[in-house]
C-alpha cells in the first residue's frame, strides 16, 4: 500500500507549506507508510531529492491549471504503471489548489480517493471569482477527508462543505533531532550574537507584511526606552526587506535591526540558542493568507524560548497564552512592546514559559506524533491499512 502526496509547493523552494509538506512526507515514511511525492520541477531539485528519504517525482512547473494537469498526469501514470505490485490507496493533496484539483482529476480517472490539507485563509481567497469558488466547492466536497493543521483550519474546511467527522486536526511538528544540530562556532557566523552584548529578539519567516515585522520595528523605541538597547534579528528574505529597512531608519532604530537573509539549519539553531525572545506578531490582512498554526513558534519553544505571537488564525493552537508564550493584538505595537518588555524584565517568567513550551512541543508536536494522527485519520476513513511498524 502507498500514499501519493501531490505538492506543487515543495522544497527546495522555501515557505511554510513547503516545509510542512516535506516534514509530513518524511514523518509518514519514518512511521512505516510507503510514500511517494509528486512535485513541481525547480532549480536545485535534483540535489535536494538526492538527500531526501522520500522518493520524489518531478513534473514541469507552470501556471496553476498547467501545474494541476502535470501533477494529475504524473499521478495517473504512477498509479497505473509506476508501482508494480503496490496499490496507491490514497492521495494527499498538499493544498486545495492546484494539488486538490489534480487529485480530483486523478480520482475521476482511477477511482483513487484523496484527502486535502487545510492551512489558513487559502480556503477563503476566492474573492469575486465565481469559477474559482465553484472549483473549490467541487474539490473540497469531493474529498474523502480533510487534514487540518489547527482548529481554525478545520473550521474552514467544514465551512467549505466537509462534514466534521471527515475533518481531523493533525497539527504541525518539529524534528528534535534536526534541531539538535551542532551550533556553528561564533567565529564562523555571518553575524555574531555574542558581540551584541544585549538582549536578542528573533523573527524567522519570509519578509511579507502579514508576518508583522513592521509592528515589531514600531515597538522598538518603547522597548529600548524601558529596558535599554536590544538587537532585533530578522532571519529570512522576501519582498518587504527594503520597506522594513526604511521603517527602521524612520523610527531611529536601524542600529537595533539586523537582516540576515536566508539561514540554514545550523545557523538557525545557533540563533535560537542565542536569543532571548522569539517574536512574530502575524497579522490578519485582507487578501493575504492567515497564520494557520506557525511551525516557527514550535521550533522556538523547542529551544526553550518564550514566544510573543499575534492572536490570529490558528496561532492559539501553537502558543498557549500565559503558558508557553504571550498572545497580543498584532495591530498594536504598544501591546507588542509591553509583552516583550515583560519577558525581558522578568527572566523567571521568560524561563517558565520557555520551559513549559519545550515540554509541550516534545509531548504533542513532534513529526512522529503528526504522522500518527494523520495515519489514524486515514485508517478511520478506511483509506489505508492498520498500524504500520514504526521505524
N, C-alpha and C positions, 0 to 999 in steps of 0.2 A: 504494500500500500504506500502511496506517496501523496505529498501535498505540493501543489504548484502555487508559488507566490508571484503574482503579476505586479511589477513595481516600476512604473515609469520614472519615479523619483527614487534613486538608489545610489549608494556610493559608487565611485569616489566623489561625486558631487556632494556638497555639504548642505545641511539643513536638518531640522528636527525630524521630519518624516523620513528622510534618508537614513538617519541614524536609528530611528525606531525600527524601520523595516529590516535593516541589517541585523540589529540586535535580536529581533524576534526570530528571523530566519536561523541565525546561529543557535539561539536558545532551543528552538524546536528540534534542530539537528542533534544537539547535545542531549536533549531529552529522549531521543530514540526514534523520532519521526524521520522518514525519508523525505527530504525537502529539496526542491529544485526551484530556483528563482529565474524568472524571465524578466529582463530589464533592458532599458534603453542603452544603446552604444554611446560612448562618450570618451574623451581623451583620458588616457591612463587606466581605462577599464581593464585591459588585459593584465596589467601589472597588479591591480587590486584583486582581480578574480583569482590570480595565481596564489595569493596568500589566504584566500577565504576557504573555510572548511565546507562551504555550501556550494554545490555546482550551480553555475550561473550561465544562462544562455543570453546572449545579447542580440537585440534587434535594432534595425536602423532607427535613429531618433527622428522625430518630425513633429509637426504641429499636432494638436490633440487628436483629431479624427484619424490622421495618418498613424499616430502612435498607437491608438486603440486597435486599429486594424493590424498593425505589425505585431502587437502583443497577442492578439487573438489568433492570427495565422500561425505564429510560432507555438502557441499553446495547443492548438488543434493538431498540428503536426506531431508534437511531442506525445500527446495523448494517443494518437493513432499509430505512431511509428517509432517514437523515440525511446520507449522504455519497455522492451520485450519482457514479458513475464511479470510486469508490475502495472497495477491498475492505479490510475490517478483517482483518488476518492473525492478530493475537494480542491477547489481553488480559493486562495485567499487574495482578494483584490485589495491592493495597498491603499487605494483611495477610490471614491465612487466614480471619479472621472480623471483620466481616461481608463484606468485599470478596471473599474467596475463595469463600464460599458463593454470593454474587451471580454470580461468574464461572462457577461450576458450573451455576447455573440458566441462564445465557446459553448455555453450551456445549450443554446439553440441548435448547434451543430452536433454536439456529442452527448448531451444529456448530463454533463458533469456539473454538479451543484457548486455554488460559490457562496462565500461569506464576504462581507465588505467591512473594511476598517473605518472607524469614525474617530476623528480627532477634535476639531473645533468648528469654526464657522464656515469651513469649506462646504458644509451642507446647506448653508443659507445664503451662499453667494451666487444666487442665480439672477439677482436683480430683476429687471423687467423683461428678461429673455424667456419668453414662454416656451420656446423649443427646449432650452436648457432645463427649465423646470420640469417639463414633461419627461425628458430623458432621465432626470434624477429620480422622479417617481417610479419610472419603469425599472431602473437599475436597483434601487433600494427595495422596492416591494417584491421584486423577483428573487431577491437574495434568500438563501436558506437561513441566514443569521447575520447578526452584526456584532463585531468585536470593538468595544469602545475603550479608550484609554482613560476615561474618567466618567463620573456620573453625569457631568454636564454633556459629554459627548453621547452618552447613552440616551439622554433625553432627546437630543437632536435626531438620533436615529429613529427613535419611537415616533417623534412628530412627523417624520417622513414616511411613515407607513409600516414600519416593522413592529409587530406585536411585542410587548415587553418580554414575554417568555422566549423570544428569539433574539434578545439582545443581552450580551454579557459584558460586564466590566472586567477587563483583564489588566488594566493599568499599564505602566511602562516600567522599565527596570534599569538597573546598573549592574555591571560586572565587577565585583570586588577585586578579582584577580587583575583585570585590565587596569584598574586604578590603584593597584598596589605597585605600579611601575616605579622603578628606582628614580627618585627625583634627579634632575640634572644638577650637577655642581654649580654653585652660584656663578663661578667664573666663566662657565660655558653658556650662561643665559644671555639672550639678546638684551634683556632688561633685568637688573639685579635687585630683587626685593630688599635684600639686606642693606642696600645703600640708601634706602629711603629713610630709615630710622623714624618711621611714623606709621600710624595705623593704615592698613590697606583695605580698601573696598574693591570688590571684584565683580565684574559682569562678564559672562561668557555667552555670546549669542551673535547672530547676524546683526549688522548695523542697519536696522529698519525702524521706522517710527514707533511701531506698536510695542517694541521691547522696552521703551521707557528710559533709554539712556539720557535723553534731554531733560527728563524730570530729575534724574539724579544730579546732573550738572547744575540745574537750577537750585537744587537743595544744598550744594556745596558751600556757598557763602555762610549759610546759617550753621552748618556743621563745623566749619573752620572757626567761626566766631565763638562757638561754645566749647569745643573740645580741642581746638588747635589744629595744626597742619595735618592733612591726611593725603593719601595718594589713591586716586581712583583709577584702577587698571581696567581697560576695556579690551577683552580678547575676542577677536572676530573681525570680519570685514563686511562691507556692504555699502549701499548707495548713500547712507546717511553720514558717512565719515566727515566729509567736508563741512556739512552743516553743523555737526557736533563740534568740530574744531572751532568754527566761528562762534558758537554759543559759549564755549569755554572761555574764549577771548572776551566776549561781551560781558560775561559775569566776572571777569578778572580772576579766573581760576585755571588758566591754561597751564600753570606750573603744577597744578594738582592732578591733571588728567594725563594718562599715558595710553596711547593707542598701540596695541601690539600686533594687530592683524591676525592672520590665522596662526594657531599654535598646534603642535602635535600633542599626543597624549602624555609624553614625558614632561614637556614644559607645562602642560595644563596641571599635571599632578603637582608639580613644584609650586605653581601659582595658588592652587587650592590650599596647600600646606602653609604657604607664607601669608595668606590673607587673614583678616580679622572678621569681616562680614561679607557675605555674598548678597548682592542686591540686584534685582531685576523686576522693576515695577511694571510688568506688562500691562498694556492699555487696551481698552475696548474701543477701537476706532472704526468708523463706518467704512465698509467696503474692504476691510483687511481681516485676515484670519485672526481668530481669538486664541489665546493660550489654552490648549486642550488639557494639558497637565503640567509640562515643564520638566524634562529629564534633568536639566542642569540644577534644579533645586535639589533633586535627589542626589546627584553627584556631590554637590556642595555639602549636604548633610552627611554623606558617607565619610567625608573628611572631617566631620565634627564641626563644620562651620554653621553658625546661626544664619538664617535667611531672612531678608526683607523682600517681600513679594507683593505684587499688585493683586488685590482681591477681585479677580475677574475669571470668567470661564471656569475651567476645571482645576485652577491652581489650589483651591482649598483641599483637594484630594492629595496633593503633593506636600503642602505645607499646612500643618495644624497650628492655627493661630495661638500664640502663647505657650505652645508646647515644643514645636520644632523650629519656630520662626515667628515673624510678625507679619500679618497681612495689613496692608494700608490701602487707602484710596490712591490709585496711581495718578490721578489728575491733580493731586495736592502736594506740591513739593515740600510744603511745611510739614505735612504728615510724614513724608518720606524722611525728611531731615530729623524729625523727632524720634522716629524709630531707630535710625542709625545712631543718633546721639545717645539714646537709651542703652543700646548694646555696647557702645564704646565706653560709656561712663560706668557700666556695671558689668565687669568681667565675669562675675559669678553667674549672672543671668545668661550672658553670652555662652559660657561653658555649659550651663544647664541645658539650654536649647540645642546647642550643637551635639551634645552627648545623647540627648533624647532622640534627635534626628537621626544620628548614626544607628542607634539601636532599632529604630522603626524601619529604616531602609533595609537593614540586614534581616529583619523579621518578615517584611512584607514586599519588598520591592527589588529583589534580585531577579535577573532574567530567567533563572530556573523556575522561580515562582510564577512569573508571567507565562512561561511556556506551559506550566502545569495547568494554569487557569484556562489558557487557550485550548489545550488538549481536552480538558474536562468539558468545555463547551461543545467541542466538535463531537465528542463521544455522546453527550446528552442529546445532541441533534442528529445522531446516527450518521455522522459524516466522516468518522474514522473509527478504527478498531479500539480495543480496550487498552489499558495502561501499558505503555512500552517499557522496556528496560532502561533505566536511567544510566547514562554513561558518565 
